[in-house]
């Protein structure tokens, strides 16, 4: 079994890929919250986002991560 250490990128022949643009529902929370996810219970801080995934799963997203990785679609679509 190969093992990879945190912070060390192995010297392998990597390919490049771009993540598909998959719209998700979200809401920015004004207060701390806790949500049961597919991987256990997680907490979000006030200002973090509650996300609804493709399969209807809920998960928190840190405000800084959300703002770096998501672009808000305008106008909001209720069909998702």
N, C-alpha and C positions, 0 to 999 in steps of 0.2 A: 504494500500500500504506500503510495506517495504521500509525503507530508509537506505542508507548506506553512511557513512561519509568518506570523503577523509582521507587516512592514517590509517583508522581503519579496520582491517580484521575481519569480523564477525565470531563467533564461530559456524561454520556449518560443516557438514560431506562432505568435498570436495573429489572429485575423481581426478586422475591425467590423463593428456592427453598430447600428443606430436603433435605439429603442423605438418601437412603433408608437405613433401618437394615439393613445387609447384614452378617450375622455372618461373622467371619473367625477362623481358627485362629491362635494365637500362643503363644509361650513366652518368658519372660524369661530372657535369657542371663546366666550368671554370669561369663563371660570375654569378652574382645574376640573379634569374629568378622568374617568376610568372606563375602559372598554374591554370586553372579552373578544379576543381575536382568535384566529386559527392556531396561534402559537402561545396562547395563554393570555392573562390579563396584563394590560399596559396602561400607564397613566399619561395624560397629556396636561400641559400647563395652560394657564390662561393665555390666549393668543395663538395657541397651536390649532391645528385643523383636525376635524373628524372627517375621515374619508370613507366612501363606500366603493368597494372594489367591483370588478367585473362580475363576480359571482355573488354579489350582495354582502360580502364580508365587510366588517367594520374595522378600521385601524386608525391610530393617531399618526399625525405627521407634524414634526417639529416645524415651527414657523419659519425658521431660517432655511431649512431644507426645502420646504414648500416653495418659498419665494425664489430659490435658486433653480428649482427643477420643473416647476409648473408654470404654464401660461394660462391665465383665465380666459375662457372663451366668452365672447360677447355677441349677442345677448345670451343670457343663461338659458339652457335648454332643459325643459322638464321631461323630455322623452327618454332620458338616460336611465 
